[in-house]
Amino acid sequence: MRALTNMLAALAVIGLGYWAYSQTVRTQAAVDEIAETEAAIRAARERLAVLNAEWAYLNRPDRLRELADINFETLQLMPMTPGQFGLALEIPYPVGPGAGAVLENASGADGAP
């Protein structure tokens, strides 16, 4: 009986040792995956910072004005004026159930814009 108990205890220790080792391997794999993901996030943030800097550099008002002047004959771009903008009330909203209340609230209580 004692030999059977000792054998079962030894098998339990071996089984628990195997389980602990497998958990360690899985944990190390998860840590490695997290490290790779964090590195990819850092690289993406660096690329985004470079793209934002490039966007800011290319969209400088003085540069865009110079490009518009250089390409005036081709593009025929004109400066924007306030008269080119419309009012929100001029937008044709879809008509449907409940649309009347939205249009009434948008125009104000007296119907003026």
C-alpha positions as protocol buffer text, in pm:
chain_id: "A"
residue {
  index: 1
  type: MET
  ca { x: 0 y: 0 z: 0 }
}
residue {
  index: 2
  type: ARG
  ca { x: 285 y: 230 z: 88 }
}
residue {
  index: 3
  type: ALA
  ca { x: 450 y: 168 z: -251 }
}
residue {
  index: 4
  type: LEU
  ca { x: 127 y: 258 z: -431 }
}
residue {
  index: 5
  type: THR
  ca { x: 96 y: 581 z: -232 }
}
residue {
  index: 6
  type: ASN
  ca { x: 458 y: 670 z: -303 }
}
residue {
  index: 7
  type: MET
  ca { x: 407 y: 594 z: -673 }
}
residue {
  index: 8
  type: LEU
  ca { x: 93 y: 810 z: -691 }
}
residue {
  index: 9
  type: ALA
  ca { x: 271 y: 1092 z: -505 }
}
residue {
  index: 10
  type: ALA
  ca { x: 564 y: 1072 z: -748 }
}
residue {
  index: 11
  type: LEU
  ca { x: 328 y: 1078 z: -1047 }
}
residue {
  index: 12
  type: ALA
  ca { x: 146 y: 1378 z: -898 }
}
residue {
  index: 13
  type: VAL
  ca { x: 476 y: 1563 z: -850 }
}
residue {
  index: 14
  type: ILE
  ca { x: 582 y: 1482 z: -1207 }
}
residue {
  index: 15
  type: GLY
  ca { x: 242 y: 1592 z: -1343 }
}
residue {
  index: 16
  type: LEU
  ca { x: 248 y: 1916 z: -1144 }
}
residue {
  index: 17
  type: GLY
  ca { x: 605 y: 1979 z: -1257 }
}
residue {
  index: 18
  type: TYR
  ca { x: 503 y: 1934 z: -1620 }
}
residue {
  index: 19
  type: TRP
  ca { x: 202 y: 2166 z: -1571 }
}
residue {
  index: 20
  type: ALA
  ca { x: 420 y: 2433 z: -1406 }
}
residue {
  index: 21
  type: TYR
  ca { x: 676 y: 2409 z: -1688 }
}
residue {
  index: 22
  type: SER
  ca { x: 404 y: 2439 z: -1955 }
}
residue {
  index: 23
  type: GLN
  ca { x: 261 y: 2744 z: -1777 }
}
residue {
  index: 24
  type: THR
  ca { x: 607 y: 2901 z: -1769 }
}
residue {
  index: 25
  type: VAL
  ca { x: 652 y: 2841 z: -2142 }
}
residue {
  index: 26
  type: ARG
  ca { x: 308 y: 2987 z: -2219 }
}
residue {
  index: 27
  type: THR
  ca { x: 380 y: 3289 z: -2000 }
}
residue {
  index: 28
  type: GLN
  ca { x: 714 y: 3352 z: -2172 }
}
residue {
  index: 29
  type: ALA
  ca { x: 545 y: 3326 z: -2512 }
}
residue {
  index: 30
  type: ALA
  ca { x: 279 y: 3577 z: -2403 }
}
residue {
  index: 31
  type: VAL
  ca { x: 547 y: 3816 z: -2271 }
}
residue {
  index: 32
  type: ASP
  ca { x: 737 y: 3789 z: -2602 }
}
residue {
  index: 33
  type: GLU
  ca { x: 418 y: 3858 z: -2798 }
}
residue {
  index: 34
  type: ILE
  ca { x: 344 y: 4163 z: -2583 }
}
residue {
  index: 35
  type: ALA
  ca { x: 698 y: 4292 z: -2638 }
}
residue {
  index: 36
  type: GLU
  ca { x: 659 y: 4250 z: -3015 }
}
residue {
  index: 37
  type: THR
  ca { x: 323 y: 4427 z: -3010 }
}
residue {
  index: 38
  type: GLU
  ca { x: 464 y: 4716 z: -2806 }
}
residue {
  index: 39
  type: ALA
  ca { x: 756 y: 4746 z: -3050 }
}
residue {
  index: 40
  type: ALA
  ca { x: 511 y: 4756 z: -3341 }
}
residue {
  index: 41
  type: ILE
  ca { x: 308 y: 5026 z: -3164 }
}
residue {
  index: 42
  type: ARG
  ca { x: 624 y: 5232 z: -3101 }
}
residue {
  index: 43
  type: ALA
  ca { x: 723 y: 5200 z: -3468 }
}
residue {
  index: 44
  type: ALA
  ca { x: 373 y: 5301 z: -3582 }
}
residue {
  index: 45
  type: ARG
  ca { x: 378 y: 5604 z: -3352 }
}
residue {
  index: 46
  type: GLU
  ca { x: 717 y: 5707 z: -3489 }
}
residue {
  index: 47
  type: ARG
  ca { x: 589 y: 5673 z: -3846 }
}
residue {
  index: 48
  type: LEU
  ca { x: 282 y: 5875 z: -3753 }
}
residue {
  index: 49
  type: ALA
  ca { x: 497 y: 6150 z: -3600 }
}
residue {
  index: 50
  type: VAL
  ca { x: 705 y: 6165 z: -3919 }
}
residue {
  index: 51
  type: LEU
  ca { x: 391 y: 6178 z: -4134 }
}
residue {
  index: 52
  type: ASN
  ca { x: 243 y: 6455 z: -3919 }
}
residue {
  index: 53
  type: ALA
  ca { x: 564 y: 6656 z: -3946 }
}
residue {
  index: 54
  type: GLU
  ca { x: 572 y: 6603 z: -4323 }
}
residue {
  index: 55
  type: TRP
  ca { x: 205 y: 6705 z: -4350 }
}
residue {
  index: 56
  type: ALA
  ca { x: 270 y: 7022 z: -4151 }
}
residue {
  index: 57
  type: TYR
  ca { x: 575 y: 7102 z: -4365 }
}
residue {
  index: 58
  type: LEU
  ca { x: 395 y: 7047 z: -4696 }
}
residue {
  index: 59
  type: ASN
  ca { x: 84 y: 7243 z: -4591 }
}
residue {
  index: 60
  type: ARG
  ca { x: 257 y: 7564 z: -4488 }
}
residue {
  index: 61
  type: PRO
  ca { x: 43 y: 7857 z: -4606 }
}
residue {
  index: 62
  type: ASP
  ca { x: 337 y: 8036 z: -4769 }
}
residue {
  index: 63
  type: ARG
  ca { x: 431 y: 7722 z: -4966 }
}
residue {
  index: 64
  type: LEU
  ca { x: 72 y: 7659 z: -5077 }
}
residue {
  index: 65
  type: ARG
  ca { x: 34 y: 8024 z: -5179 }
}
residue {
  index: 66
  type: GLU
  ca { x: 354 y: 8001 z: -5384 }
}
residue {
  index: 67
  type: LEU
  ca { x: 237 y: 7679 z: -5553 }
}
residue {
  index: 68
  type: ALA
  ca { x: -99 y: 7838 z: -5632 }
}
residue {
  index: 69
  type: ASP
  ca { x: 79 y: 8138 z: -5786 }
}
residue {
  index: 70
  type: ILE
  ca { x: 314 y: 7918 z: -5988 }
}
residue {
  index: 71
  type: ASN
  ca { x: 29 y: 7701 z: -6120 }
}
residue {
  index: 72
  type: PHE
  ca { x: -229 y: 7978 z: -6163 }
}
residue {
  index: 73
  type: GLU
  ca { x: -249 y: 7934 z: -6540 }
}
residue {
  index: 74
  type: THR
  ca { x: -309 y: 7559 z: -6509 }
}
residue {
  index: 75
  type: LEU
  ca { x: -533 y: 7545 z: -6202 }
}
residue {
  index: 76
  type: GLN
  ca { x: -695 y: 7890 z: -6219 }
}
residue {
  index: 77
  type: LEU
  ca { x: -734 y: 7895 z: -5842 }
}
residue {
  index: 78
  type: MET
  ca { x: -893 y: 8208 z: -5699 }
}
residue {
  index: 79
  type: PRO
  ca { x: -880 y: 8329 z: -5338 }
}
residue {
  index: 80
  type: MET
  ca { x: -1180 y: 8227 z: -5129 }
}
residue {
  index: 81
  type: THR
  ca { x: -1427 y: 8495 z: -5029 }
}
residue {
  index: 82
  type: PRO
  ca { x: -1701 y: 8493 z: -4764 }
}
residue {
  index: 83
  type: GLY
  ca { x: -1965 y: 8502 z: -5038 }
}
residue {
  index: 84
  type: GLN
  ca { x: -1863 y: 8153 z: -5149 }
}
residue {
  index: 85
  type: PHE
  ca { x: -1997 y: 8000 z: -4828 }
}
residue {
  index: 86
  type: GLY
  ca { x: -2364 y: 7919 z: -4779 }
}
residue {
  index: 87
  type: LEU
  ca { x: -2588 y: 7897 z: -4477 }
}
residue {
  index: 88
  type: ALA
  ca { x: -2675 y: 7575 z: -4301 }
}
residue {
  index: 89
  type: LEU
  ca { x: -3041 y: 7637 z: -4382 }
}
residue {
  index: 90
  type: GLU
  ca { x: -2961 y: 7614 z: -4754 }
}
residue {
  index: 91
  type: ILE
  ca { x: -2864 y: 7247 z: -4718 }
}
residue {
  index: 92
  type: PRO
  ca { x: -3139 y: 7018 z: -4851 }
}
residue {
  index: 93
  type: TYR
  ca { x: -3207 y: 6786 z: -4558 }
}
residue {
  index: 94
  type: PRO
  ca { x: -3384 y: 6455 z: -4624 }
}
residue {
  index: 95
  type: VAL
  ca { x: -3758 y: 6458 z: -4573 }
}
residue {
  index: 96
  type: GLY
  ca { x: -3900 y: 6180 z: -4362 }
}
residue {
  index: 97
  type: PRO
  ca { x: -4077 y: 6109 z: -4037 }
}
residue {
  index: 98
  type: GLY
  ca { x: -3967 y: 6357 z: -3774 }
}
residue {
  index: 99
  type: ALA
  ca { x: -3772 y: 6570 z: -4024 }
}
residue {
  index: 100
  type: GLY
  ca { x: -4014 y: 6863 z: -3982 }
}
residue {
  index: 101
  type: ALA
  ca { x: -3922 y: 6905 z: -3615 }
}
residue {
  index: 102
  type: VAL
  ca { x: -3553 y: 6908 z: -3700 }
}
residue {
  index: 103
  type: LEU
  ca { x: -3602 y: 7174 z: -3968 }
}
residue {
  index: 104
  type: GLU
  ca { x: -3817 y: 7389 z: -3739 }
}
residue {
  index: 105
  type: ASN
  ca { x: -3555 y: 7375 z: -3462 }
}
residue {
  index: 106
  type: ALA
  ca { x: -3278 y: 7455 z: -3706 }
}
residue {
  index: 107
  type: SER
  ca { x: -3447 y: 7772 z: -3834 }
}
residue {
  index: 108
  type: GLY
  ca { x: -3518 y: 7910 z: -3485 }
}
residue {
  index: 109
  type: ALA
  ca { x: -3843 y: 8013 z: -3319 }
}
residue {
  index: 110
  type: ASP
  ca { x: -3914 y: 8307 z: -3549 }
}
residue {
  index: 111
  type: GLY
  ca { x: -3811 y: 8125 z: -3868 }
}
residue {
  index: 112
  type: ALA
  ca { x: -3507 y: 8348 z: -3920 }
}
residue {
  index: 113
  type: PRO
  ca { x: -3164 y: 8193 z: -3974 }
}
